[in-house]
Amino acid sequence: MLWDLRAAWPLSTIESHSDKVLCADWWKSGSVISGGADSKLCISSQIPLQ
């Protein structure tokens, strides 16, 4: 899950990983790049915001 820490509210769910998401950051053109405990680095281009 991607959280807005200032508002303490979830923004979206990242479903690219088979284990915990350990880090995420906004990347080019609104994409999100994330790294997980499954040893994968994923770029998600269409993250629906809640």
mmCIF file of the N, C-alpha and C atoms, coordinates in Angstrom:
data_MODEL
# 
_entry.id   MODEL 
# 
loop_
_atom_site.group_PDB 
_atom_site.id 
_atom_site.type_symbol 
_atom_site.label_atom_id 
_atom_site.label_alt_id 
_atom_site.label_comp_id 
_atom_site.label_asym_id 
_atom_site.label_entity_id 
_atom_site.label_seq_id 
_atom_site.pdbx_PDB_ins_code 
_atom_site.Cartn_x 
_atom_site.Cartn_y 
_atom_site.Cartn_z 
_atom_site.occupancy 
_atom_site.B_iso_or_equiv 
_atom_site.pdbx_formal_charge 
_atom_site.auth_seq_id 
_atom_site.auth_comp_id 
_atom_site.auth_asym_id 
_atom_site.auth_atom_id 
_atom_site.pdbx_PDB_model_num 
ATOM 1   N N  . MET A 1 1  ? 0.837  -1.164  0.000   1.00 0.00 ? 1  MET A N  1 
ATOM 2   C CA . MET A 1 1  ? 0.000  0.000   0.000   1.00 0.00 ? 1  MET A CA 1 
ATOM 3   C C  . MET A 1 1  ? 0.890  1.238   0.000   1.00 0.00 ? 1  MET A C  1 
ATOM 4   N N  . LEU A 1 2  ? 0.506  2.245   -0.733  1.00 0.00 ? 2  LEU A N  1 
ATOM 5   C CA . LEU A 1 2  ? 1.237  3.501   -0.824  1.00 0.00 ? 2  LEU A CA 1 
ATOM 6   C C  . LEU A 1 2  ? 0.512  4.524   0.040   1.00 0.00 ? 2  LEU A C  1 
ATOM 7   N N  . TRP A 1 3  ? 1.226  5.088   1.021   1.00 0.00 ? 3  TRP A N  1 
ATOM 8   C CA . TRP A 1 3  ? 0.605  5.987   2.006   1.00 0.00 ? 3  TRP A CA 1 
ATOM 9   C C  . TRP A 1 3  ? 1.054  7.427   1.826   1.00 0.00 ? 3  TRP A C  1 
ATOM 10  N N  . ASP A 1 4  ? 0.144  8.362   2.114   1.00 0.00 ? 4  ASP A N  1 
ATOM 11  C CA . ASP A 1 4  ? 0.482  9.773   2.278   1.00 0.00 ? 4  ASP A CA 1 
ATOM 12  C C  . ASP A 1 4  ? 0.763  9.955   3.762   1.00 0.00 ? 4  ASP A C  1 
ATOM 13  N N  . LEU A 1 5  ? 2.027  10.060  4.139   1.00 0.00 ? 5  LEU A N  1 
ATOM 14  C CA . LEU A 1 5  ? 2.392  10.125  5.552   1.00 0.00 ? 5  LEU A CA 1 
ATOM 15  C C  . LEU A 1 5  ? 1.934  11.411  6.221   1.00 0.00 ? 5  LEU A C  1 
ATOM 16  N N  . ARG A 1 6  ? 1.798  12.489  5.461   1.00 0.00 ? 6  ARG A N  1 
ATOM 17  C CA . ARG A 1 6  ? 1.333  13.750  6.052   1.00 0.00 ? 6  ARG A CA 1 
ATOM 18  C C  . ARG A 1 6  ? -0.113 13.647  6.495   1.00 0.00 ? 6  ARG A C  1 
ATOM 19  N N  . ALA A 1 7  ? -0.922 12.960  5.721   1.00 0.00 ? 7  ALA A N  1 
ATOM 20  C CA . ALA A 1 7  ? -2.347 12.837  6.034   1.00 0.00 ? 7  ALA A CA 1 
ATOM 21  C C  . ALA A 1 7  ? -2.671 11.514  6.732   1.00 0.00 ? 7  ALA A C  1 
ATOM 22  N N  . ALA A 1 8  ? -1.681 10.617  6.832   1.00 0.00 ? 8  ALA A N  1 
ATOM 23  C CA . ALA A 1 8  ? -1.890 9.279   7.411   1.00 0.00 ? 8  ALA A CA 1 
ATOM 24  C C  . ALA A 1 8  ? -3.058 8.574   6.732   1.00 0.00 ? 8  ALA A C  1 
ATOM 25  N N  . TRP A 1 9  ? -3.029 8.595   5.390   1.00 0.00 ? 9  TRP A N  1 
ATOM 26  C CA . TRP A 1 9  ? -4.122 8.034   4.601   1.00 0.00 ? 9  TRP A CA 1 
ATOM 27  C C  . TRP A 1 9  ? -3.543 7.240   3.434   1.00 0.00 ? 9  TRP A C  1 
ATOM 28  N N  . PRO A 1 10 ? -4.091 6.059   3.135   1.00 0.00 ? 10 PRO A N  1 
ATOM 29  C CA . PRO A 1 10 ? -3.579 5.285   1.999   1.00 0.00 ? 10 PRO A CA 1 
ATOM 30  C C  . PRO A 1 10 ? -3.938 5.938   0.662   1.00 0.00 ? 10 PRO A C  1 
ATOM 31  N N  . LEU A 1 11 ? -2.971 5.957   -0.258  1.00 0.00 ? 11 LEU A N  1 
ATOM 32  C CA . LEU A 1 11 ? -3.189 6.528   -1.590  1.00 0.00 ? 11 LEU A CA 1 
ATOM 33  C C  . LEU A 1 11 ? -3.536 5.466   -2.623  1.00 0.00 ? 11 LEU A C  1 
ATOM 34  N N  . SER A 1 12 ? -2.883 4.322   -2.520  1.00 0.00 ? 12 SER A N  1 
ATOM 35  C CA . SER A 1 12 ? -3.057 3.287   -3.536  1.00 0.00 ? 12 SER A CA 1 
ATOM 36  C C  . SER A 1 12 ? -2.448 1.975   -3.057  1.00 0.00 ? 12 SER A C  1 
ATOM 37  N N  . THR A 1 13 ? -2.707 0.917   -3.800  1.00 0.00 ? 13 THR A N  1 
ATOM 38  C CA . THR A 1 13 ? -2.128 -0.392  -3.514  1.00 0.00 ? 13 THR A CA 1 
ATOM 39  C C  . THR A 1 13 ? -1.207 -0.788  -4.661  1.00 0.00 ? 13 THR A C  1 
ATOM 40  N N  . ILE A 1 14 ? 0.003  -1.208  -4.327  1.00 0.00 ? 14 ILE A N  1 
ATOM 41  C CA . ILE A 1 14 ? 0.961  -1.687  -5.321  1.00 0.00 ? 14 ILE A CA 1 
ATOM 42  C C  . ILE A 1 14 ? 0.875  -3.209  -5.320  1.00 0.00 ? 14 ILE A C  1 
ATOM 43  N N  . GLU A 1 15 ? 0.459  -3.791  -6.432  1.00 0.00 ? 15 GLU A N  1 
ATOM 44  C CA . GLU A 1 15 ? 0.239  -5.235  -6.496  1.00 0.00 ? 15 GLU A CA 1 
ATOM 45  C C  . GLU A 1 15 ? 1.290  -5.964  -7.333  1.00 0.00 ? 15 GLU A C  1 
ATOM 46  N N  . SER A 1 16 ? 2.394  -5.302  -7.656  1.00 0.00 ? 16 SER A N  1 
ATOM 47  C CA . SER A 1 16 ? 3.423  -5.888  -8.522  1.00 0.00 ? 16 SER A CA 1 
ATOM 48  C C  . SER A 1 16 ? 4.314  -6.888  -7.805  1.00 0.00 ? 16 SER A C  1 
ATOM 49  N N  . HIS A 1 17 ? 4.334  -6.860  -6.481  1.00 0.00 ? 17 HIS A N  1 
ATOM 50  C CA . HIS A 1 17 ? 5.252  -7.693  -5.706  1.00 0.00 ? 17 HIS A CA 1 
ATOM 51  C C  . HIS A 1 17 ? 4.531  -8.891  -5.099  1.00 0.00 ? 17 HIS A C  1 
ATOM 52  N N  . SER A 1 18 ? 5.278  -9.983  -4.921  1.00 0.00 ? 18 SER A N  1 
ATOM 53  C CA . SER A 1 18 ? 4.714  -11.179 -4.290  1.00 0.00 ? 18 SER A CA 1 
ATOM 54  C C  . SER A 1 18 ? 4.996  -11.216 -2.790  1.00 0.00 ? 18 SER A C  1 
ATOM 55  N N  . ASP A 1 19 ? 5.715  -10.200 -2.286  1.00 0.00 ? 19 ASP A N  1 
ATOM 56  C CA . ASP A 1 19 ? 6.014  -10.082 -0.863  1.00 0.00 ? 19 ASP A CA 1 
ATOM 57  C C  . ASP A 1 19 ? 5.900  -8.604  -0.489  1.00 0.00 ? 19 ASP A C  1 
ATOM 58  N N  . LYS A 1 20 ? 6.336  -8.225  0.685   1.00 0.00 ? 20 LYS A N  1 
ATOM 59  C CA . LYS A 1 20 ? 6.202  -6.853  1.172   1.00 0.00 ? 20 LYS A CA 1 
ATOM 60  C C  . LYS A 1 20 ? 6.917  -5.854  0.268   1.00 0.00 ? 20 LYS A C  1 
ATOM 61  N N  . VAL A 1 21 ? 6.323  -4.682  0.092   1.00 0.00 ? 21 VAL A N  1 
ATOM 62  C CA . VAL A 1 21 ? 6.978  -3.557  -0.573  1.00 0.00 ? 21 VAL A CA 1 
ATOM 63  C C  . VAL A 1 21 ? 7.794  -2.840  0.493   1.00 0.00 ? 21 VAL A C  1 
ATOM 64  N N  . LEU A 1 22 ? 9.098  -2.680  0.257   1.00 0.00 ? 22 LEU A N  1 
ATOM 65  C CA . LEU A 1 22 ? 9.979  -2.079  1.250   1.00 0.00 ? 22 LEU A CA 1 
ATOM 66  C C  . LEU A 1 22 ? 10.233 -0.601  0.999   1.00 0.00 ? 22 LEU A C  1 
ATOM 67  N N  . CYS A 1 23 ? 10.160 -0.168  -0.261  1.00 0.00 ? 23 CYS A N  1 
ATOM 68  C CA . CYS A 1 23 ? 10.364 1.245   -0.572  1.00 0.00 ? 23 CYS A CA 1 
ATOM 69  C C  . CYS A 1 23 ? 9.652  1.571   -1.880  1.00 0.00 ? 23 CYS A C  1 
ATOM 70  N N  . ALA A 1 24 ? 9.268  2.825   -2.003  1.00 0.00 ? 24 ALA A N  1 
ATOM 71  C CA . ALA A 1 24 ? 8.600  3.285   -3.229  1.00 0.00 ? 24 ALA A CA 1 
ATOM 72  C C  . ALA A 1 24 ? 8.845  4.775   -3.377  1.00 0.00 ? 24 ALA A C  1 
ATOM 73  N N  . ASP A 1 25 ? 8.878  5.240   -4.621  1.00 0.00 ? 25 ASP A N  1 
ATOM 74  C CA . ASP A 1 25 ? 9.069  6.663   -4.893  1.00 0.00 ? 25 ASP A CA 1 
ATOM 75  C C  . ASP A 1 25 ? 8.403  6.994   -6.219  1.00 0.00 ? 25 ASP A C  1 
ATOM 76  N N  . TRP A 1 26 ? 7.960  8.248   -6.355  1.00 0.00 ? 26 TRP A N  1 
ATOM 77  C CA . TRP A 1 26 ? 7.409  8.715   -7.628  1.00 0.00 ? 26 TRP A CA 1 
ATOM 78  C C  . TRP A 1 26 ? 8.541  8.769   -8.629  1.00 0.00 ? 26 TRP A C  1 
ATOM 79  N N  . TRP A 1 27 ? 8.259  8.379   -9.856  1.00 0.00 ? 27 TRP A N  1 
ATOM 80  C CA . TRP A 1 27 ? 9.255  8.356   -10.903 1.00 0.00 ? 27 TRP A CA 1 
ATOM 81  C C  . TRP A 1 27 ? 8.720  9.127   -12.090 1.00 0.00 ? 27 TRP A C  1 
ATOM 82  N N  . LYS A 1 28 ? 9.295  8.979   -13.248 1.00 0.00 ? 28 LYS A N  1 
ATOM 83  C CA . LYS A 1 28 ? 8.922  9.739   -14.441 1.00 0.00 ? 28 LYS A CA 1 
ATOM 84  C C  . LYS A 1 28 ? 7.424  9.698   -14.729 1.00 0.00 ? 28 LYS A C  1 
ATOM 85  N N  . SER A 1 29 ? 6.862  10.831  -15.079 1.00 0.00 ? 29 SER A N  1 
ATOM 86  C CA . SER A 1 29 ? 5.479  10.963  -15.564 1.00 0.00 ? 29 SER A CA 1 
ATOM 87  C C  . SER A 1 29 ? 4.433  10.307  -14.671 1.00 0.00 ? 29 SER A C  1 
ATOM 88  N N  . GLY A 1 30 ? 4.603  10.413  -13.369 1.00 0.00 ? 30 GLY A N  1 
ATOM 89  C CA . GLY A 1 30 ? 3.602  9.886   -12.454 1.00 0.00 ? 30 GLY A CA 1 
ATOM 90  C C  . GLY A 1 30 ? 3.694  8.403   -12.179 1.00 0.00 ? 30 GLY A C  1 
ATOM 91  N N  . SER A 1 31 ? 4.722  7.749   -12.687 1.00 0.00 ? 31 SER A N  1 
ATOM 92  C CA . SER A 1 31 ? 4.918  6.327   -12.395 1.00 0.00 ? 31 SER A CA 1 
ATOM 93  C C  . SER A 1 31 ? 5.484  6.171   -10.987 1.00 0.00 ? 31 SER A C  1 
ATOM 94  N N  . VAL A 1 32 ? 5.379  4.971   -10.447 1.00 0.00 ? 32 VAL A N  1 
ATOM 95  C CA . VAL A 1 32 ? 5.944  4.659   -9.140  1.00 0.00 ? 32 VAL A CA 1 
ATOM 96  C C  . VAL A 1 32 ? 6.955  3.537   -9.326  1.00 0.00 ? 32 VAL A C  1 
ATOM 97  N N  . ILE A 1 33 ? 8.141  3.714   -8.757  1.00 0.00 ? 33 ILE A N  1 
ATOM 98  C CA . ILE A 1 33 ? 9.155  2.663   -8.764  1.00 0.00 ? 33 ILE A CA 1 
ATOM 99  C C  . ILE A 1 33 ? 9.220  2.110   -7.344  1.00 0.00 ? 33 ILE A C  1 
ATOM 100 N N  . SER A 1 34 ? 9.254  0.787   -7.221  1.00 0.00 ? 34 SER A N  1 
ATOM 101 C CA . SER A 1 34 ? 9.216  0.181   -5.890  1.00 0.00 ? 34 SER A CA 1 
ATOM 102 C C  . SER A 1 34 ? 10.157 -1.013  -5.817  1.00 0.00 ? 34 SER A C  1 
ATOM 103 N N  . GLY A 1 35 ? 10.658 -1.255  -4.618  1.00 0.00 ? 35 GLY A N  1 
ATOM 104 C CA . GLY A 1 35 ? 11.496 -2.412  -4.348  1.00 0.00 ? 35 GLY A CA 1 
ATOM 105 C C  . GLY A 1 35 ? 10.860 -3.224  -3.240  1.00 0.00 ? 35 GLY A C  1 
ATOM 106 N N  . GLY A 1 36 ? 10.946 -4.538  -3.348  1.00 0.00 ? 36 GLY A N  1 
ATOM 107 C CA . GLY A 1 36 ? 10.265 -5.376  -2.370  1.00 0.00 ? 36 GLY A CA 1 
ATOM 108 C C  . GLY A 1 36 ? 11.128 -6.470  -1.784  1.00 0.00 ? 36 GLY A C  1 
ATOM 109 N N  . ALA A 1 37 ? 10.582 -7.135  -0.774  1.00 0.00 ? 37 ALA A N  1 
ATOM 110 C CA . ALA A 1 37 ? 11.249 -8.253  -0.117  1.00 0.00 ? 37 ALA A CA 1 
ATOM 111 C C  . ALA A 1 37 ? 11.378 -9.457  -1.045  1.00 0.00 ? 37 ALA A C  1 
ATOM 112 N N  . ASP A 1 38 ? 10.684 -9.421  -2.171  1.00 0.00 ? 38 ASP A N  1 
ATOM 113 C CA . ASP A 1 38 ? 10.797 -10.488 -3.170  1.00 0.00 ? 38 ASP A CA 1 
ATOM 114 C C  . ASP A 1 38 ? 11.991 -10.277 -4.102  1.00 0.00 ? 38 ASP A C  1 
ATOM 115 N N  . SER A 1 39 ? 12.842 -9.287  -3.785  1.00 0.00 ? 39 SER A N  1 
ATOM 116 C CA . SER A 1 39 ? 14.055 -8.953  -4.551  1.00 0.00 ? 39 SER A CA 1 
ATOM 117 C C  . SER A 1 39 ? 13.755 -8.418  -5.938  1.00 0.00 ? 39 SER A C  1 
ATOM 118 N N  . LYS A 1 40 ? 12.561 -7.867  -6.152  1.00 0.00 ? 40 LYS A N  1 
ATOM 119 C CA . LYS A 1 40 ? 12.199 -7.296  -7.451  1.00 0.00 ? 40 LYS A CA 1 
ATOM 120 C C  . LYS A 1 40 ? 12.155 -5.777  -7.362  1.00 0.00 ? 40 LYS A C  1 
ATOM 121 N N  . LEU A 1 41 ? 12.516 -5.131  -8.458  1.00 0.00 ? 41 LEU A N  1 
ATOM 122 C CA . LEU A 1 41 ? 12.367 -3.699  -8.645  1.00 0.00 ? 41 LEU A CA 1 
ATOM 123 C C  . LEU A 1 41 ? 11.291 -3.526  -9.703  1.00 0.00 ? 41 LEU A C  1 
ATOM 124 N N  . CYS A 1 42 ? 10.200 -2.842  -9.369  1.00 0.00 ? 42 CYS A N  1 
ATOM 125 C CA . CYS A 1 42 ? 9.057  -2.731  -10.280 1.00 0.00 ? 42 CYS A CA 1 
ATOM 126 C C  . CYS A 1 42 ? 8.766  -1.272  -10.596 1.00 0.00 ? 42 CYS A C  1 
ATOM 127 N N  . ILE A 1 43 ? 8.390  -1.014  -11.836 1.00 0.00 ? 43 ILE A N  1 
ATOM 128 C CA . ILE A 1 43 ? 7.920  0.301   -12.256 1.00 0.00 ? 43 ILE A CA 1 
ATOM 129 C C  . ILE A 1 43 ? 6.457  0.143   -12.628 1.00 0.00 ? 43 ILE A C  1 
ATOM 130 N N  . SER A 1 44 ? 5.600  0.843   -11.922 1.00 0.00 ? 44 SER A N  1 
ATOM 131 C CA . SER A 1 44 ? 4.154  0.767   -12.149 1.00 0.00 ? 44 SER A CA 1 
ATOM 132 C C  . SER A 1 44 ? 3.696  2.094   -12.726 1.00 0.00 ? 44 SER A C  1 
ATOM 133 N N  . SER A 1 45 ? 3.140  2.061   -13.928 1.00 0.00 ? 45 SER A N  1 
ATOM 134 C CA . SER A 1 45 ? 2.787  3.306   -14.607 1.00 0.00 ? 45 SER A CA 1 
ATOM 135 C C  . SER A 1 45 ? 1.350  3.737   -14.374 1.00 0.00 ? 45 SER A C  1 
ATOM 136 N N  . GLN A 1 46 ? 0.487  2.826   -14.013 1.00 0.00 ? 46 GLN A N  1 
ATOM 137 C CA . GLN A 1 46 ? -0.911 3.200   -13.824 1.00 0.00 ? 46 GLN A CA 1 
ATOM 138 C C  . GLN A 1 46 ? -1.364 2.813   -12.426 1.00 0.00 ? 46 GLN A C  1 
ATOM 139 N N  . ILE A 1 47 ? -0.971 3.622   -11.449 1.00 0.00 ? 47 ILE A N  1 
ATOM 140 C CA . ILE A 1 47 ? -1.362 3.397   -10.061 1.00 0.00 ? 47 ILE A CA 1 
ATOM 141 C C  . ILE A 1 47 ? -2.633 4.202   -9.807  1.00 0.00 ? 47 ILE A C  1 
ATOM 142 N N  . PRO A 1 48 ? -3.761 3.545   -9.599  1.00 0.00 ? 48 PRO A N  1 
ATOM 143 C CA . PRO A 1 48 ? -4.993 4.297   -9.310  1.00 0.00 ? 48 PRO A CA 1 
ATOM 144 C C  . PRO A 1 48 ? -4.952 4.872   -7.899  1.00 0.00 ? 48 PRO A C  1 
ATOM 145 N N  . LEU A 1 49 ? -5.108 6.180   -7.778  1.00 0.00 ? 49 LEU A N  1 
ATOM 146 C CA . LEU A 1 49 ? -5.112 6.817   -6.464  1.00 0.00 ? 49 LEU A CA 1 
ATOM 147 C C  . LEU A 1 49 ? -6.507 6.776   -5.879  1.00 0.00 ? 49 LEU A C  1 
ATOM 148 N N  . GLN A 1 50 ? -6.588 6.546   -4.581  1.00 0.00 ? 50 GLN A N  1 
ATOM 149 C CA . GLN A 1 50 ? -7.884 6.478   -3.897  1.00 0.00 ? 50 GLN A CA 1 
ATOM 150 C C  . GLN A 1 50 ? -8.330 7.850   -3.458  1.00 0.00 ? 50 GLN A C  1 
# 
